[in-house]
């Protein structure tokens, strides 16, 4: 299933929760359901903000469920994931709002709204008006987050009209020269992958100066460095996924300096 725009950052989640609290307050104040028109001004200033706060608390309360669902889906968020999230959110919100209505707003009052009437005439219309705004906000924040991620990706370009590969710098492990090609070693969701790109390693070194040359055939991403190791009487570096990359004599000093090793 196709990915759905999604922003997993808690700061964005909190921003949406605050917006939800304000929107619920505004909706109740302007439409006056739940006999709001019979409230005194002082009561409106107490109950209506509380409804907004409760909606925000319900939204924040299921953040751990969203994280677990995101992890369960191998960090892939789809439209089905979003619908499942909203079904949980709406269910929990209905239970909390119903309890607040019964045990706070009309506590000890005769003839409160029945469960059926409360759901069909009060809660459901509110859902139809309020929740699309939340859905739009989540979608917009997700699109913005995805665009930022896409813009932050490295582009390992091919020579001429040949295709390249675009990936996060944190996912790139190393570039290895292979005849007229460069083999890109990278990880995707923790799985090691490789892709050939028709390019010259010397050109890519000039374009991506943050990469470190260890050998005439290798450029590595420093972030994936694990340790120095001698293997078969050859010095090399161990990278993520236990990849051994040789270090030639020409580059020993700069490699040790890059990782703060003594060069003597």
C-alpha positions as CSV (number, residue, x, y, z in Angstrom):
1,X,0.0,0.0,0.0
2,X,1.2,3.5,-0.8
3,X,2.8,5.6,1.9
4,X,0.7,8.3,3.6
5,X,2.2,11.6,4.6
6,X,3.3,11.3,8.2
7,X,5.3,13.3,10.7
8,X,6.4,11.2,13.7
9,X,8.0,14.1,15.7
10,X,6.3,14.7,19.0
11,X,6.7,18.5,18.6
12,X,4.3,18.3,15.5
13,X,2.0,16.0,17.4
14,X,1.9,18.5,20.3
15,X,1.2,21.3,17.9
16,X,-1.8,19.5,16.5
17,X,-3.1,18.7,20.0
18,X,-3.0,22.4,20.9
19,X,-4.8,23.3,17.7
20,X,-7.4,20.7,18.5
21,X,-8.0,22.1,22.0
22,X,-8.6,25.6,20.5
23,X,-10.8,24.3,17.7
24,X,-13.0,22.3,20.1
25,X,-13.5,25.3,22.3
26,X,-14.3,27.5,19.3
27,X,-16.8,24.9,17.9
28,X,-18.6,24.6,21.2
29,X,-18.7,28.3,21.8
30,X,-20.1,29.1,18.4
31,X,-22.5,26.2,17.9
32,X,-23.7,25.8,21.5
33,X,-24.5,22.1,21.6
34,X,-24.9,20.3,24.9
35,X,-27.3,23.0,26.1
36,X,-24.3,25.4,26.1
37,X,-26.8,28.3,25.6
38,X,-28.1,27.6,29.1
39,X,-24.7,28.0,30.7
40,X,-23.8,31.2,32.4
41,X,-20.8,33.0,31.1
42,X,-18.7,31.8,34.0
43,X,-19.7,28.2,33.3
44,X,-18.8,28.6,29.6
45,X,-15.4,29.7,30.6
46,X,-15.0,26.6,32.8
47,X,-16.6,23.8,30.8
48,X,-15.8,24.8,27.2
49,X,-12.0,25.1,27.7
50,X,-12.1,21.8,29.6
51,X,-13.7,20.1,26.7
52,X,-10.9,21.4,24.5
53,X,-8.3,20.3,27.0
54,X,-9.9,16.8,27.2
55,X,-9.8,16.4,23.4
56,X,-6.1,17.4,23.4
57,X,-5.4,15.0,26.3
58,X,-7.1,12.2,24.5
59,X,-5.1,13.0,21.4
60,X,-1.8,13.1,23.4
61,X,-2.8,9.9,25.3
62,X,-2.7,7.8,22.2
63,X,0.7,9.0,21.0
64,X,2.3,5.8,22.4
65,X,-0.2,3.8,20.4
66,X,0.8,5.7,17.3
67,X,4.5,5.0,17.9
68,X,3.8,1.3,18.5
69,X,1.7,1.1,15.3
70,X,4.4,2.9,13.3
71,X,7.0,0.5,14.6
72,X,4.8,-2.5,14.0
73,X,4.4,-1.4,10.4
74,X,8.2,-1.3,10.0
75,X,8.1,2.5,10.1
76,X,5.8,2.6,7.1
77,X,2.6,4.8,7.5
78,X,-0.2,4.2,5.1
79,X,-3.8,5.4,4.7
80,X,-4.9,2.3,6.6
81,X,-2.6,3.2,9.4
82,X,-4.1,6.7,9.6
83,X,-7.7,5.3,9.6
84,X,-6.8,2.9,12.3
85,X,-5.3,5.7,14.3
86,X,-8.4,7.9,14.0
87,X,-10.7,5.0,14.9
88,X,-8.8,4.6,18.2
89,X,-8.8,8.3,18.8
90,X,-12.5,8.7,18.1
91,X,-13.4,5.8,20.3
92,X,-11.3,6.9,23.3
93,X,-12.5,10.5,22.9
94,X,-16.1,9.4,22.9
95,X,-15.7,7.5,26.1
96,X,-13.9,10.3,27.9
97,X,-16.3,13.0,26.7
98,X,-19.4,10.9,27.7
99,X,-18.0,10.4,31.2
100,X,-17.2,14.1,31.5
101,X,-20.7,15.0,30.4
102,X,-22.3,12.6,32.9
103,X,-20.1,13.0,35.9
104,X,-19.1,16.7,35.6
105,X,-21.4,18.8,33.4
106,X,-24.8,17.3,34.4
107,X,-23.8,15.4,37.5
108,X,-26.9,14.9,39.7
109,X,-29.0,16.6,37.1
110,X,-32.2,14.8,36.0
111,X,-32.7,13.4,32.5
112,X,-29.3,13.6,30.9
113,X,-29.0,12.8,27.2
114,X,-29.2,9.1,26.5
115,X,-26.2,7.4,25.1
116,X,-27.8,7.0,21.6
117,X,-28.9,10.6,21.5
118,X,-25.6,11.9,22.8
119,X,-23.7,9.9,20.1
120,X,-25.9,10.7,17.1
121,X,-26.9,14.3,17.8
122,X,-24.0,15.6,19.8
123,X,-20.8,13.7,19.4
124,X,-21.1,12.6,15.7
125,X,-21.9,16.1,14.4
126,X,-18.9,17.4,16.3
127,X,-16.7,14.6,14.8
128,X,-17.8,15.5,11.3
129,X,-16.8,19.2,11.9
130,X,-13.8,18.9,14.1
131,X,-11.9,15.8,13.1
132,X,-11.4,16.7,9.4
133,X,-9.5,19.7,10.6
134,X,-7.2,17.3,12.6
135,X,-6.8,15.1,9.6
136,X,-5.9,18.0,7.3
137,X,-3.4,19.3,9.9
138,X,-1.8,15.8,10.2
139,X,-1.7,15.5,6.4
140,X,-0.1,18.9,5.9
141,X,2.5,18.4,8.6
142,X,3.3,15.0,7.2
143,X,3.8,16.4,3.7
144,X,6.0,19.2,5.1
145,X,8.1,16.6,7.0
146,X,8.4,14.4,4.0
147,X,9.5,17.3,1.9
148,X,12.2,18.3,4.4
149,X,13.4,14.7,4.5
150,X,13.5,14.5,0.7
151,X,15.4,17.8,0.4
152,X,17.9,16.6,2.9
153,X,18.8,13.5,0.9
154,X,22.1,13.0,-0.9
155,X,22.0,12.5,-4.6
156,X,24.7,10.1,-5.9
157,X,24.4,11.1,-9.5
158,X,25.4,9.0,-12.5
159,X,27.6,10.2,-15.3
160,X,25.7,11.9,-18.2
161,X,22.2,10.7,-18.5
162,X,22.7,7.7,-16.3
163,X,20.4,7.3,-13.3
164,X,21.7,7.9,-9.8
165,X,20.3,7.2,-6.3
166,X,18.9,9.5,-3.7
167,X,19.1,8.6,-0.1
168,X,19.5,10.0,3.4
169,X,23.1,10.7,4.4
170,X,22.6,8.7,7.5
171,X,21.8,5.6,5.4
172,X,24.8,5.8,3.1
173,X,27.6,3.6,4.4
174,X,30.3,3.7,1.6
175,X,31.0,4.1,-2.1
176,X,33.2,1.5,-3.8
177,X,34.7,1.9,-7.2
178,X,34.0,-1.0,-9.6
179,X,35.4,-0.5,-13.1
180,X,33.3,2.3,-14.7
181,X,30.7,2.1,-11.9
182,X,30.5,2.9,-8.2
183,X,28.8,0.5,-5.9
184,X,26.7,2.3,-3.4
185,X,26.4,0.5,0.0
186,X,23.5,1.7,2.1
187,X,21.0,0.6,4.6
188,X,17.2,0.8,4.3
189,X,15.2,0.2,7.5
190,X,18.3,-1.5,8.9
191,X,18.8,-3.9,6.0
192,X,22.1,-3.6,4.0
193,X,21.6,-3.0,0.3
194,X,23.8,-2.2,-2.7
195,X,23.2,-0.4,-6.0
196,X,25.5,0.2,-9.0
197,X,25.7,3.7,-10.4
198,X,27.7,4.5,-13.5
199,X,30.0,7.2,-12.2
200,X,33.6,8.0,-11.3
201,X,34.6,7.9,-7.6
202,X,36.8,11.0,-8.1
203,X,33.9,13.1,-9.2
204,X,31.7,11.9,-6.3
205,X,34.5,12.7,-3.9
206,X,34.5,16.3,-5.0
207,X,30.7,16.5,-4.9
208,X,30.4,14.9,-1.4
209,X,33.3,16.3,0.6
210,X,31.9,15.0,3.9
211,X,32.9,11.4,2.8
212,X,36.3,10.2,3.7
213,X,38.7,8.4,1.3
214,X,40.4,5.4,2.8
215,X,41.7,3.8,-0.4
216,X,41.7,4.7,-4.1
217,X,38.6,2.5,-4.5
218,X,36.7,3.5,-1.3
219,X,34.9,6.5,0.2
220,X,33.2,6.0,3.5
221,X,30.6,7.8,5.6
222,X,32.4,8.7,8.9
223,X,29.1,8.2,10.8
224,X,29.2,4.5,10.2
225,X,32.7,4.0,11.6
226,X,33.0,1.4,14.3
227,X,36.7,0.6,14.7
228,X,40.1,0.2,13.1
229,X,41.2,-3.4,12.5
230,X,44.1,-5.3,11.0
231,X,42.9,-8.2,8.9
232,X,45.3,-10.4,6.9
233,X,48.1,-8.0,7.7
234,X,46.1,-5.1,6.2
235,X,44.8,-2.2,8.1
236,X,41.2,-1.3,7.6
237,X,38.1,0.2,9.1
238,X,35.0,-1.7,10.3
239,X,31.8,0.0,9.4
240,X,28.1,-0.7,10.2
241,X,27.0,-4.3,9.3
242,X,30.6,-5.4,10.0
243,X,31.8,-4.2,6.6
244,X,35.6,-4.2,6.3
245,X,37.1,-1.5,4.2
246,X,40.9,-1.4,3.5
247,X,43.0,1.6,4.3
248,X,45.9,2.1,2.0
249,X,49.3,3.6,3.2
250,X,48.5,6.8,1.4
251,X,45.5,7.5,3.5
252,X,46.5,6.0,6.9
253,X,47.3,9.4,8.5
254,X,44.2,11.1,7.4
255,X,42.0,8.2,8.5
256,X,43.6,8.0,11.9
257,X,43.3,11.8,12.2
258,X,39.7,11.7,11.2
259,X,38.9,9.3,14.0
260,X,41.4,10.8,16.6
261,X,43.9,8.0,16.6
262,X,47.6,8.6,17.2
263,X,49.5,8.5,13.9
264,X,52.8,7.3,15.4
